[in-house]
Amino acid sequence: MGGVRMIQIRGLSKSFVGQDGSVVHALRDVDLDIDENEFLTILGPSGCGKTTLLKAVAGLIPWNDGDILIDGSAVRGPGPERSMVFQNFALLPWATVLDNVGFGLRMRGIGRAERDERARALIEMVGLSGFETKRPGELSGGMQQRVGIARALAVEPRVLLMDEPFGAVDEQTRRLLQEELLSIWERRRMTVVFITHSMEEAVLLGDRVVLMSARPGQIAEIVPVPLPRPRSSDVGAIERSSDYVEVTAYLWDRLRDMHTEHRPSKVAG
Ligand SMILES: Nc1ncnc2c1ncn2[C@@H]1O[C@H](COP(=O)(O)OP(=O)(O)OP(=O)(O)O)[C@@H](O)[C@H]1O
């Protein structure tokens, strides 16, 4: 921390009413500050409210209590400074790579020539040159997510919200995408909020790791990552460093503690 505070989440609570009328408390009283240009990773057990938190920041869902402020202004819906990358890519299946990447620009009324030019530059940035006229169904999962990232970046967001973006690709592709994302972020700083199930990914990418606990989703701890940047040029060396090993081991311990804390200590009855 120590940078300029950009996103403030205050007392955020969100519950859902299931189809059977039961209430699920997805988030309870979440407070979180995120600095401008920070890379924040969020880690926590399945169902602890990570996606709910991200969607609330994106302005895609309403919440019950609390506030989300960006540069001091309350979030009331989606905004041009925020872009989201989804786990399942969420591309337009009938549109070409070029049109998928240019989609957000089109929504903003930017004409074909400028749109295509900007889309082509981003397609090159994510390593997909030559695939402009392909459709998502013709691409691998990793390539589709490159399109998802290029699409999100096309509108030049100040905040990139990523919901487990590399969860649906194989390990090798995941590694390449991690390196590419780091390298893009090193060149073009923005605030990134990145959800993952992988402790290693959370540490490799993040400036801080937010650990969330389950039901209702709350922030259990925020762990700073003391690794130097830039990291993209030698990810292997980063992973062999004692700081990396230490912080990852610490997260394992904390997650194990959280798991034990939630286990009933004796059998009822
Ligand atoms: N639209 C909805 N209607 C009812 N319940 C919901 C809805 N969306 C989420 N929930 C519930 O809210 C809780 C938090 O869900 P959320 O998707 O935010 O968790 P998550 O941490 O992102 O999970 P995962 O890691 O598995 O993606 C879960 O118990 C989920 O079942």
The ligand as an SDF file (V2000), in Angstrom:
LIG
                    3D

 31 33  0  0  0  0  0  0  0  0999 V2000
  -27.8700  -15.3100   -8.2300 N   0  0  0  0  0  0  0  0  0  0  0  0
  -27.7660  -15.9820   -7.1030 C   0  0  0  0  0  0  0  0  0  0  0  0
  -28.8610  -16.4840   -6.4710 N   0  0  0  0  0  0  0  0  0  0  0  0
  -28.7490  -17.1790   -5.3110 C   0  0  0  0  0  0  0  0  0  0  0  0
  -27.5660  -17.4030   -4.6860 N   0  0  0  0  0  0  0  0  0  0  0  0
  -26.4530  -16.9420   -5.2620 C   0  0  0  0  0  0  0  0  0  0  0  0
  -26.4820  -16.2110   -6.4970 C   0  0  0  0  0  0  0  0  0  0  0  0
  -25.2120  -15.8700   -6.8270 N   0  0  0  0  0  0  0  0  0  0  0  0
  -24.4270  -16.3640   -5.8490 C   0  0  0  0  0  0  0  0  0  0  0  0
  -25.1690  -16.9950   -4.9120 N   0  0  0  0  0  0  0  0  0  0  0  0
  -24.6570  -17.6450   -3.6830 C   0  0  0  0  0  0  0  0  0  0  0  0
  -23.8370  -16.7180   -3.0050 O   0  0  0  0  0  0  0  0  0  0  0  0
  -22.6790  -17.3630   -2.4780 C   0  0  0  0  0  0  0  0  0  0  0  0
  -21.4370  -16.6800   -3.0430 C   0  0  0  0  0  0  0  0  0  0  0  0
  -21.3420  -16.9590   -4.4470 O   0  0  0  0  0  0  0  0  0  0  0  0
  -20.1080  -16.4600   -5.3300 P   0  0  0  0  0  0  0  0  0  0  0  0
  -20.3400  -16.9170   -6.7200 O   0  0  0  0  0  0  0  0  0  0  0  0
  -19.8800  -15.0170   -5.0980 O   0  0  0  0  0  0  0  0  0  0  0  0
  -18.8990  -17.2790   -4.6660 O   0  0  0  0  0  0  0  0  0  0  0  0
  -17.4200  -17.4980   -5.1990 P   0  0  0  0  0  0  0  0  0  0  0  0
  -16.5300  -17.3150   -4.0240 O   0  0  0  0  0  0  0  0  0  0  0  0
  -17.1580  -16.6730   -6.3870 O   0  0  0  0  0  0  0  0  0  0  0  0
  -17.4660  -19.0310   -5.5930 O   0  0  0  0  0  0  0  0  0  0  0  0
  -16.5690  -19.8430   -6.6550 P   0  0  0  0  0  0  0  0  0  0  0  0
  -15.1650  -19.7440   -6.1330 O   0  0  0  0  0  0  0  0  0  0  0  0
  -17.1040  -21.2240   -6.5660 O   0  0  0  0  0  0  0  0  0  0  0  0
  -16.7550  -19.1910   -7.9910 O   0  0  0  0  0  0  0  0  0  0  0  0
  -22.8040  -18.8210   -2.8550 C   0  0  0  0  0  0  0  0  0  0  0  0
  -23.3240  -19.5030   -1.7400 O   0  0  0  0  0  0  0  0  0  0  0  0
  -23.7610  -18.8270   -4.0050 C   0  0  0  0  0  0  0  0  0  0  0  0
  -24.5010  -20.0160   -4.0200 O   0  0  0  0  0  0  0  0  0  0  0  0
  1  2  1  0
  2  3  1  0
  2  7  2  0
  3  4  2  0
  4  5  1  0
  5  6  2  0
  6  7  1  0
  6 10  1  0
  7  8  1  0
  8  9  2  0
  9 10  1  0
 10 11  1  0
 11 12  1  0
 11 30  1  0
 12 13  1  0
 13 14  1  0
 13 28  1  0
 14 15  1  0
 15 16  1  0
 16 17  2  0
 16 18  1  0
 16 19  1  0
 19 20  1  0
 20 21  2  0
 20 22  1  0
 20 23  1  0
 23 24  1  0
 24 25  2  0
 24 26  1  0
 24 27  1  0
 28 29  1  0
 28 30  1  0
 30 31  1  0
M  END
$$$$
